[in-house]
Each structure stands twice: as C-alpha cells, then as structure tokens.
Amino acid sequence: MRDETVCILCAARGPFRRRFTKDGYGIAECQACGLVQLQPTPTPETLRALYETDSYFGGEGSGYSEYESQEPEYLATFREDVRRIAEFAPSGKVLEVGCGYGYFLQCALQAGYDAYGIDLSPTAVKWASERLPNRVFCGLLEEVPEIQEQQYDVIFGSHLIEHLTEPGAFLERAGSLLRPGGLLVLVTPNIRSLLSRASGRRWVSYKIPEHVSYYDPDTIAALLKRAGFTVSAVDSAYQYYALPFVATRLRELLAPASRLIPPIERLPALHTRRIRVTSGSMRVVAVRT
C-alpha cells in the first residue's frame, strides 16, 4: 500500500477528512474536490491479484459469492440497463468492461446489439466464454488486441469505476475505443444516496479493499469531464434480488433490532419471489465529446 494518499480524482495530497475506519482502512473525503476514497489507497497490483483468484466469483466471503445462483436476478437487472441504453443508442456494437459471467452481454445480444466483454477474472471469462464463444476476453483494455482493434457505439461498466485506482486513465482508454458521439454508461454506488446515508458504515457498498472510491453525481461528473465526456443523464439504478437475500441483508443492517422482525420470507409463497430494490447506486450516461 502507498504510504501517502493522493486523491484519485483531483490528485490533491490532502487534507483528507477521515469519516471512519473499516476493515483496516480509513474512509476519507478529499477536502479539495469532495471525493470519498480509501486511505491508504490499495495498489493496482493488490487489487488485480484479488480479482484473478479462483475464489473471487463464488468464494466464501467474496464480493460475488452468490453470483451464479443469482443469475435470474442479474438478468432482470441488466435488462433494465439495456432498456435505458436503448433510449440513447438503439443499436450498435457494445463493449462491457468487467463483464463477469456475461449476464449483461446475454441481455444486450437478445436486444439485438453486437456485444463483447472483458474481465480480469479467468474464472468468470471461462464461464462466460462457454456460453458466448469469441465474445469474452481476459485482461485489461490495453492488453487485449481483439478489443483494441474495434470501435464501439457503447461501453458499459456496472460497478466498475469504484474499483479503479486510476479511473482517469481508464476513461481515456475507453474514450479512444468509442466512435465520436459514442456512449459511456456506468453504474456505481452513490455515496450521497439515501440508503448510504441511512446505513452509515454498514452500507452494502463498503466492500473493502475492492471499492477504493465512492462517487456522487458531482464527483462522477467532474471525473468524466476531465476525460472528455459530457454527462447526459444520472438516475437511480435498481437491482433485482430474491426476497430471502434481501431479508438477510436487511437483518444485518438493522441488527440487533432485526430480531423483532418476523421472518416472512420463509413463507413458501414468498421464498422464490424477486423484488426490485435500490442498493444506493446511480446509472450515469455520458457522451464522448
């Protein structure tokens, strides 16, 4: 880890206002631009090693420990993203960065897009490639010739930008792959959301150390502007979950008072029901200028 924290957005070296400490890291706000980030900042090498482990997808305690079993919920969520994208770009070539098991790609292909994906996890890429041959690649944008040789109408990243220690460099690379007027669509936790403020340090999006920065509509717009993008829309991003999963997370958030809530999700009629909820994230649509 770096000894000195530098703001991921504006490169200021302080002062930072420490909000609280969690899992060995400070959650700190840059007083120059307002970005909230981990202190100290994990190195890119530390994070890449985390994503490349076999246990990142499906491992106990990982950020995506139930990723495969939640496929129906992810598909329902990504269909909403595809519908929103279609309002700005109804057709064309799409690249998803951080594609995981390819659930978004499935939805995009079904909607008629020519969709491709890239991810750092060999496990996820292998799983997705078996379903979507020749459409999913492993590595960073600058490492995969098949990606570099193309131009895209849309680049999509769901819960991606908060993982990056050098988001400006990533956005510049992404911009070089977009056709003029192309779209960049990001879904990321909104630290000013009602859920974030109500949850405090128990907010579900405090995934440490993989989430290194926490944006709000102002800081994400500033980041995109620096990289040559203009924000067209910012709206709340919703996700679909099975009711028992939501109930479990709600009990963790409300503990110990949650013991007073009856376990209605155990009723057979509700056990398999999916519900649409907010995780305190935002969807940002930006245009390459």
VEXNULUM-103872 format. One record per residue (C-alpha): residue in one letter; residue number from 1; chain; z, x negated, y negated. Coordinates in Angstrom, 1 decimal, always signed. Layout:
A, NUM, A, Z, X, Y $
...
% end
This chain:
M, 1, A, +0.0, +0.0, +0.0 $
R, 2, A, -0.6, -1.1, -3.5 $
D, 3, A, +2.4, -2.3, -5.5 $
E, 4, A, +1.2, -0.7, -8.8 $
T, 5, A, +0.0, +2.8, -9.1 $
V, 6, A, -3.2, +3.3, -11.0 $
C, 7, A, -4.4, +6.9, -11.9 $
I, 8, A, -7.1, +8.0, -9.6 $
L, 9, A, -8.8, +10.0, -12.4 $
C, 10, A, -8.4, +8.0, -15.7 $
A, 11, A, -7.4, +4.6, -14.4 $
A, 12, A, -4.2, +4.6, -16.6 $
R, 13, A, -1.4, +2.3, -15.3 $
G, 14, A, +1.3, +4.7, -16.5 $
P, 15, A, +3.5, +6.1, -17.5 $
F, 16, A, +3.9, +8.4, -14.5 $
R, 17, A, +6.4, +11.3, -14.3 $
R, 18, A, +7.9, +11.4, -10.8 $
R, 19, A, +8.2, +15.1, -9.8 $
F, 20, A, +9.9, +14.4, -6.5 $
T, 21, A, +9.8, +12.3, -3.3 $
K, 22, A, +8.4, +13.5, +0.0 $
D, 23, A, +7.9, +11.6, +3.3 $
G, 24, A, +8.4, +8.3, +1.6 $
Y, 25, A, +6.0, +8.8, -1.3 $
G, 26, A, +6.5, +9.9, -4.9 $
I, 27, A, +4.6, +13.0, -6.1 $
A, 28, A, +3.9, +11.7, -9.7 $
E, 29, A, +2.0, +13.0, -12.7 $
C, 30, A, -0.1, +10.8, -14.9 $
Q, 31, A, +1.0, +11.3, -18.5 $
A, 32, A, -2.4, +10.3, -19.8 $
C, 33, A, -4.6, +12.9, -18.0 $
G, 34, A, -2.3, +15.2, -16.0 $
L, 35, A, -3.5, +14.3, -12.5 $
V, 36, A, -0.8, +14.5, -9.8 $
Q, 37, A, -1.0, +11.9, -7.1 $
L, 38, A, +0.9, +9.9, -4.5 $
Q, 39, A, +2.9, +7.0, -5.7 $
P, 40, A, +2.2, +4.4, -4.4 $
T, 41, A, -1.4, +5.1, -3.5 $
P, 42, A, -2.3, +4.6, +0.2 $
T, 43, A, -5.2, +2.1, +0.7 $
P, 44, A, -8.6, +3.4, +1.8 $
E, 45, A, -8.1, +1.3, +5.0 $
T, 46, A, -4.9, +3.0, +5.8 $
L, 47, A, -6.5, +6.5, +5.4 $
R, 48, A, -9.6, +5.6, +7.4 $
A, 49, A, -7.5, +4.3, +10.3 $
L, 50, A, -5.7, +7.7, +10.2 $
Y, 51, A, -8.9, +9.8, +10.4 $
E, 52, A, -10.5, +7.6, +13.1 $
T, 53, A, -7.7, +8.1, +15.6 $
D, 54, A, -8.4, +10.4, +18.5 $
S, 55, A, -5.3, +12.4, +17.6 $
Y, 56, A, -6.3, +13.4, +14.1 $
F, 57, A, -8.1, +16.5, +15.4 $
G, 58, A, -5.9, +18.3, +17.9 $
G, 59, A, -3.0, +15.8, +17.9 $
E, 60, A, +0.6, +17.0, +17.7 $
G, 61, A, +1.7, +16.9, +14.1 $
S, 62, A, -1.7, +16.1, +12.7 $
G, 63, A, -3.3, +18.0, +9.7 $
Y, 64, A, -5.7, +19.7, +12.1 $
S, 65, A, -3.5, +20.1, +15.3 $
E, 66, A, -4.9, +23.6, +16.0 $
Y, 67, A, -8.4, +23.1, +14.7 $
E, 68, A, -10.3, +24.0, +17.9 $
S, 69, A, -8.1, +27.0, +18.7 $
Q, 70, A, -8.6, +28.4, +15.2 $
E, 71, A, -12.4, +28.4, +15.4 $
P, 72, A, -12.8, +32.2, +14.7 $
E, 73, A, -10.7, +31.9, +11.6 $
Y, 74, A, -12.6, +28.9, +10.3 $
L, 75, A, -15.9, +30.6, +10.9 $
A, 76, A, -14.7, +33.6, +8.9 $
T, 77, A, -13.5, +31.4, +6.1 $
F, 78, A, -16.7, +29.3, +5.9 $
R, 79, A, -18.9, +32.4, +5.9 $
E, 80, A, -17.3, +33.3, +2.6 $
D, 81, A, -18.1, +29.8, +1.3 $
V, 82, A, -21.7, +30.2, +2.4 $
R, 83, A, -22.0, +33.6, +0.7 $
R, 84, A, -20.7, +32.0, -2.5 $
I, 85, A, -23.1, +29.1, -2.3 $
A, 86, A, -26.0, +31.6, -1.8 $
E, 87, A, -25.3, +33.1, -5.2 $
F, 88, A, -26.3, +29.8, -6.8 $
A, 89, A, -28.7, +28.4, -4.2 $
P, 90, A, -30.0, +31.0, -1.7 $
S, 91, A, -31.9, +28.4, +0.4 $
G, 92, A, -32.5, +24.7, +0.9 $
K, 93, A, -31.1, +21.6, +2.5 $
V, 94, A, -27.3, +21.3, +2.7 $
L, 95, A, -25.0, +18.3, +3.5 $
E, 96, A, -21.4, +18.8, +4.3 $
V, 97, A, -19.1, +15.8, +3.8 $
G, 98, A, -16.1, +15.9, +6.1 $
C, 99, A, -17.6, +18.4, +8.5 $
G, 100, A, -15.0, +18.3, +11.2 $
Y, 101, A, -16.2, +20.3, +14.2 $
G, 102, A, -19.2, +21.7, +12.3 $
Y, 103, A, -17.9, +25.2, +11.7 $
F, 104, A, -19.3, +25.4, +8.2 $
L, 105, A, -22.6, +24.0, +9.5 $
Q, 106, A, -22.8, +26.7, +12.0 $
C, 107, A, -22.4, +29.3, +9.3 $
A, 108, A, -24.9, +27.6, +7.0 $
L, 109, A, -27.5, +27.4, +9.7 $
Q, 110, A, -27.0, +31.0, +10.6 $
A, 111, A, -27.7, +31.9, +7.0 $
G, 112, A, -31.0, +30.0, +7.0 $
Y, 113, A, -30.0, +26.7, +5.4 $
D, 114, A, -31.2, +23.3, +6.8 $
A, 115, A, -27.7, +21.9, +7.2 $
Y, 116, A, -26.3, +18.5, +8.2 $
G, 117, A, -22.9, +17.0, +8.3 $
I, 118, A, -21.0, +13.7, +8.2 $
D, 119, A, -17.4, +12.8, +9.1 $
L, 120, A, -15.2, +9.8, +9.7 $
S, 121, A, -13.7, +11.1, +12.9 $
P, 122, A, -15.6, +10.1, +16.0 $
T, 123, A, -13.8, +12.8, +18.0 $
A, 124, A, -15.0, +15.5, +15.6 $
V, 125, A, -18.5, +14.1, +15.4 $
K, 126, A, -18.8, +14.0, +19.1 $
W, 127, A, -17.6, +17.6, +19.4 $
A, 128, A, -19.9, +18.9, +16.7 $
S, 129, A, -22.9, +16.9, +17.9 $
E, 130, A, -22.7, +18.6, +21.3 $
R, 131, A, -23.3, +21.9, +19.6 $
L, 132, A, -25.5, +20.7, +16.8 $
P, 133, A, -27.7, +17.9, +18.1 $
N, 134, A, -29.1, +15.5, +15.5 $
R, 135, A, -27.3, +17.2, +12.6 $
V, 136, A, -23.9, +15.4, +12.5 $
F, 137, A, -23.3, +11.7, +11.8 $
C, 138, A, -20.2, +9.5, +11.8 $
G, 139, A, -19.3, +7.3, +8.8 $
L, 140, A, -19.2, +7.2, +5.0 $
L, 141, A, -22.2, +8.4, +2.9 $
E, 142, A, -23.3, +4.8, +2.2 $
E, 143, A, -23.1, +3.8, +5.9 $
V, 144, A, -25.5, +6.4, +7.5 $
P, 145, A, -29.2, +5.7, +6.9 $
E, 146, A, -30.2, +9.2, +8.2 $
I, 147, A, -28.1, +10.7, +5.3 $
Q, 148, A, -29.3, +8.2, +2.7 $
E, 149, A, -32.9, +8.9, +3.3 $
Q, 150, A, -32.7, +12.6, +2.4 $
Q, 151, A, -32.3, +14.6, -0.8 $
Y, 152, A, -30.2, +17.8, -0.8 $
D, 153, A, -30.0, +21.0, -2.7 $
V, 154, A, -26.3, +21.5, -1.9 $
I, 155, A, -23.5, +19.1, -1.0 $
F, 156, A, -20.3, +20.8, +0.3 $
G, 157, A, -16.9, +19.3, +0.8 $
S, 158, A, -14.0, +21.5, +1.9 $
H, 159, A, -10.6, +19.9, +1.5 $
L, 160, A, -12.2, +16.5, +0.9 $
I, 161, A, -11.8, +15.3, -2.6 $
E, 162, A, -8.0, +15.2, -2.4 $
H, 163, A, -8.3, +12.7, +0.4 $
L, 164, A, -10.2, +10.1, -1.7 $
T, 165, A, -8.7, +7.2, -3.5 $
E, 166, A, -11.9, +6.6, -5.3 $
P, 167, A, -13.3, +10.1, -6.0 $
G, 168, A, -15.5, +9.0, -8.9 $
A, 169, A, -17.4, +6.5, -6.7 $
F, 170, A, -17.9, +9.2, -4.1 $
L, 171, A, -19.2, +11.7, -6.7 $
E, 172, A, -21.7, +9.2, -8.0 $
R, 173, A, -23.0, +8.6, -4.5 $
A, 174, A, -23.1, +12.3, -3.8 $
G, 175, A, -25.0, +12.9, -7.1 $
S, 176, A, -27.6, +10.3, -6.1 $
L, 177, A, -28.3, +12.4, -3.0 $
L, 178, A, -28.7, +15.7, -4.8 $
R, 179, A, -32.0, +16.9, -6.3 $
P, 180, A, -31.9, +17.4, -10.1 $
G, 181, A, -30.1, +20.6, -10.7 $
G, 182, A, -28.5, +20.4, -7.2 $
L, 183, A, -25.1, +21.9, -6.4 $
L, 184, A, -21.8, +20.2, -5.5 $
V, 185, A, -19.3, +22.7, -4.1 $
L, 186, A, -15.7, +21.5, -3.5 $
V, 187, A, -12.7, +23.4, -2.1 $
T, 188, A, -9.4, +21.7, -2.9 $
P, 189, A, -5.8, +22.5, -3.4 $
N, 190, A, -4.9, +23.8, -6.9 $
I, 191, A, -1.6, +22.4, -7.9 $
R, 192, A, -1.3, +25.0, -10.7 $
S, 193, A, -1.8, +27.9, -8.2 $
L, 194, A, +0.9, +30.5, -7.9 $
L, 195, A, +1.5, +29.5, -4.3 $
S, 196, A, +2.0, +25.8, -5.2 $
R, 197, A, +4.5, +26.7, -8.0 $
A, 198, A, +6.4, +29.2, -5.8 $
S, 199, A, +6.5, +26.8, -2.8 $
G, 200, A, +7.7, +23.7, -4.6 $
R, 201, A, +7.9, +20.7, -2.4 $
R, 202, A, +7.3, +22.9, +0.7 $
W, 203, A, +3.8, +23.7, -0.4 $
V, 204, A, +1.5, +23.6, +2.6 $
S, 205, A, -1.0, +21.3, +0.8 $
Y, 206, A, +1.5, +18.5, +0.5 $
K, 207, A, +0.0, +16.7, +3.5 $
I, 208, A, +1.2, +13.1, +3.2 $
P, 209, A, -0.3, +10.5, +3.1 $
E, 210, A, -3.8, +12.0, +3.7 $
H, 211, A, -3.7, +14.1, +0.5 $
V, 212, A, -3.5, +11.4, -2.1 $
S, 213, A, -4.2, +13.5, -5.2 $
Y, 214, A, -3.7, +17.1, -6.4 $
Y, 215, A, -6.1, +18.7, -8.9 $
D, 216, A, -6.1, +21.7, -11.1 $
P, 217, A, -9.1, +23.3, -12.9 $
D, 218, A, -8.8, +21.0, -15.8 $
T, 219, A, -8.4, +17.7, -13.9 $
I, 220, A, -11.2, +18.5, -11.4 $
A, 221, A, -13.5, +19.4, -14.3 $
A, 222, A, -12.7, +16.1, -16.0 $
L, 223, A, -13.4, +14.2, -12.8 $
L, 224, A, -16.7, +16.0, -12.3 $
K, 225, A, -17.8, +15.5, -15.9 $
R, 226, A, -17.2, +11.7, -15.7 $
A, 227, A, -19.6, +11.7, -12.7 $
G, 228, A, -22.4, +13.6, -14.3 $
F, 229, A, -21.6, +17.2, -13.2 $
T, 230, A, -21.1, +20.4, -15.1 $
V, 231, A, -18.7, +23.0, -13.7 $
S, 232, A, -20.4, +26.4, -13.3 $
A, 233, A, -17.5, +28.3, -11.6 $
V, 234, A, -14.0, +27.9, -10.4 $
D, 235, A, -12.4, +30.6, -8.3 $
S, 236, A, -9.7, +31.1, -5.7 $
A, 237, A, -10.5, +30.0, -2.2 $
Y, 238, A, -9.2, +32.2, +0.6 $
Q, 239, A, -8.8, +31.4, +4.3 $
Y, 240, A, -8.5, +33.5, +7.4 $
Y, 241, A, -5.7, +32.9, +9.8 $
A, 242, A, -4.3, +34.6, +12.9 $
L, 243, A, -1.2, +36.6, +12.0 $
P, 244, A, +1.2, +34.6, +14.2 $
F, 245, A, +0.1, +31.4, +12.5 $
V, 246, A, +0.7, +32.8, +9.0 $
A, 247, A, +4.1, +34.2, +10.1 $
T, 248, A, +5.1, +30.8, +11.4 $
R, 249, A, +4.2, +29.1, +8.1 $
L, 250, A, +5.9, +31.8, +6.1 $
R, 251, A, +9.1, +31.4, +8.1 $
E, 252, A, +9.0, +27.6, +7.5 $
L, 253, A, +8.6, +28.2, +3.8 $
L, 254, A, +11.4, +30.8, +3.5 $
A, 255, A, +13.9, +29.2, +5.8 $
P, 256, A, +16.8, +29.9, +6.3 $
A, 257, A, +16.3, +33.3, +4.7 $
S, 258, A, +13.4, +33.9, +7.1 $
R, 259, A, +15.8, +34.8, +9.9 $
L, 260, A, +16.2, +38.1, +8.2 $
I, 261, A, +12.5, +39.0, +8.6 $
P, 262, A, +11.7, +40.9, +11.8 $
P, 263, A, +9.1, +39.2, +14.0 $
I, 264, A, +6.5, +42.0, +13.6 $
E, 265, A, +3.7, +39.5, +14.5 $
R, 266, A, +4.9, +39.7, +18.1 $
L, 267, A, +3.8, +43.3, +18.5 $
P, 268, A, +0.8, +43.4, +20.9 $
A, 269, A, -1.4, +45.3, +18.4 $
L, 270, A, -0.9, +42.6, +15.7 $
H, 271, A, -0.8, +39.4, +17.8 $
T, 272, A, -4.6, +38.7, +17.6 $
R, 273, A, -5.2, +40.1, +14.1 $
R, 274, A, -6.7, +37.9, +11.5 $
I, 275, A, -5.7, +38.2, +7.9 $
R, 276, A, -7.2, +36.8, +4.7 $
V, 277, A, -4.7, +34.8, +2.6 $
T, 278, A, -4.6, +32.2, -0.1 $
S, 279, A, -3.4, +28.7, +0.5 $
G, 280, A, -3.3, +27.9, -3.2 $
S, 281, A, -6.8, +26.3, -3.1 $
M, 282, A, -9.7, +26.7, -5.5 $
R, 283, A, -13.5, +26.6, -5.0 $
V, 284, A, -15.4, +24.6, -7.6 $
V, 285, A, -19.2, +24.9, -8.1 $
A, 286, A, -20.8, +22.2, -10.2 $
V, 287, A, -24.3, +21.3, -11.1 $
R, 288, A, -25.8, +17.8, -11.2 $
T, 289, A, -26.9, +17.2, -14.8 $
% end
